[in-house]
Amino acid sequence: MAKDKFHSNTGVLFPACLFLGLGIGMIFGHASIGIIIGMGLGFIAMALIRVKSEPMEIKLPSSTASYFIILLGLFLIFTGLGIIFFPDMLFPYIIGVFVTLLGIGFFIFGIKSVSKGKK
């Protein structure tokens, strides 16, 4: 009997990417930047990869939250690379603006999830 429900095993992709980024960053002498890039890759992997009982599938996201997670992951990857190549441009302006927008995004998703729960 095949199960159509997805398992929650995709949650292990995030720490796996985090540790991969940490290890690669340590090899190159920039552990903190490796963590940021690994975190970005982990968010993207969690949004794109869905695990069924057999086989594993990579699907395009079907919800707004998944796209939000992908954008967060891409930003973290670009931030890590930007810290290496353009450290003076990123701090404090670009990252400050992004963190503010990120907070607004989480606030909006929180309101939407609460309003869906009341229906």
Secondary structure as the mmCIF struct_conf table of DSSP 4:
data_model
#
loop_
_struct_conf.conf_type_id
_struct_conf.id
_struct_conf.beg_label_comp_id
_struct_conf.beg_label_asym_id
_struct_conf.beg_label_seq_id
_struct_conf.end_label_comp_id
_struct_conf.end_label_asym_id
_struct_conf.end_label_seq_id
BEND BEND1 LYS A 5 LYS A 5
HELX_LH_PP_P HELX_LH_PP_P1 PHE A 6 HIS A 7
HELX_RH_3T_P HELX_RH_3T_P1 SER A 8 VAL A 12
HELX_RH_AL_P HELX_RH_AL_P1 LEU A 13 ILE A 27
TURN_TY1_P TURN_TY1_P1 PHE A 28 GLY A 29
HELX_RH_AL_P HELX_RH_AL_P2 ALA A 31 LEU A 48
STRN STRN1 ILE A 49 VAL A 51
BEND BEND2 SER A 53 PRO A 55
STRN STRN2 MET A 56 ILE A 58
BEND BEND3 SER A 63 SER A 63
HELX_RH_AL_P HELX_RH_AL_P3 THR A 64 PHE A 85
HELX_RH_AL_P HELX_RH_AL_P4 PRO A 87 MET A 89
HELX_RH_PI_P HELX_RH_PI_P1 LEU A 90 ILE A 94
HELX_RH_AL_P HELX_RH_AL_P5 ILE A 95 LYS A 118
#
